[in-house]
């Protein structure tokens, strides 16, 4: 395991409140949260955070589901972010394909009864 170092910085109170609120919503320790934010920043070359092209999506799940997800992540080597984004992208792709298919389908194929 890589050696760890402490990082301390004074930030505006409003930013502190935002960060702590998101950190609590994500159910992460402060160390986990700051590490996640810094990794995202450096993995994206600082671009996404600086110009606001990304948004945070946070939600809570049951302890049982969280454990199942963590087991899956260990088995696949995916990060939590990669896993969730992959699921969302696949669900949107499926929904968009279904919508496009329904737009091109005859009226009675959409469940409507002919007159």
N, C-alpha and C positions, 0 to 999 in steps of 0.2 A: 504494500500500500504506500502511496506517495506521502511524503512528509507533509504536515499541515502547518499553516502559519495564520496568525490572527490578523484581521484587517479591521481597522476602526476609522470612521470618518464622520464628521459633522455634516448633517444635511438639513435642509429646511423642514420645519415641523410638518407642513402640509405633505411633503414628499414622504416623510417618515410614516405618517398616518396611512397614506395610500399603500405603501410597501407592507406595513404590518397587517393591514386589512386583507390584502391579497394573499399574503403569507399564511394567515390564519384560515382563509377560505380554502387554500390548497392543502391545508393540514400538514405543512412542512415546518421543520424547525427553522429558526432564523438562519442558521448556518447552511442548511439545505437550500433555502430560498435564495440567499445571496449567491451561493455557488451556481444555482440554476440560472439566475439572471446574468451573471458574469459569463458563464459558458455560452448562453444564447447570444450574448453581445459579441463575443469573440468568434464564435462559429459563423456568425452572419457578417463578419467584418465590420461590425458597428453600424452597418447601413440601416437595417430594419428598425432598430430602436431609435435612431437619431431622426429619421424622417417620418416615423409613425405609420409605416406600411404594414405593421403586424399588430394584432390585438390579442389579448389574453383571454382564454376561455377556461374558466375554472368551475368545477362542480364537485359535489360530494357523492361518494358511493358507500355502500355497506362494507363493513369490515370483511365479510366473507368474499364479496366480489373483489375487493382490493387485494386480498390474498391470492385469489385466482389469477388476477391480472399480473401480479408480481411473479408468480410461478411461471406464467406464460412468457413474461419478459426474460426471465432467466433462461428458459428453454430455447427461446428464439434469438436472444442477443439483441433484441430491439430495445430502444429507449421507450420510455412511457410516451414521450412526445411523438416519436415515429409511429408507434402503435395506434394511438388515438387519431392522429392525422390520417393515417392509412385507412382506418375504419370510416372516418367521416368522408374522405374523398371517394371511397368505394360506394358508400350509401348514396352520396349525391350523384355519382355517375349512374348508378342503377335507377334512381328516381328520375333523372333527366332523360335517360333512355326510355323509360316507361312512359313518361310524359310525351316524348317525341313520337313514340309508337302510337299512343292513343290519339294524338292530333291527326295522324295519317290514316287511322282506322275508320272503317265505315261506321255510321251512327249506331246500328244495331249491334256491332261488335263491342261497343262501349257499355253495353248493358241497357241501352235504350230500346224500348219496344217499337217496332214499326207501326205506323198509323193504320 
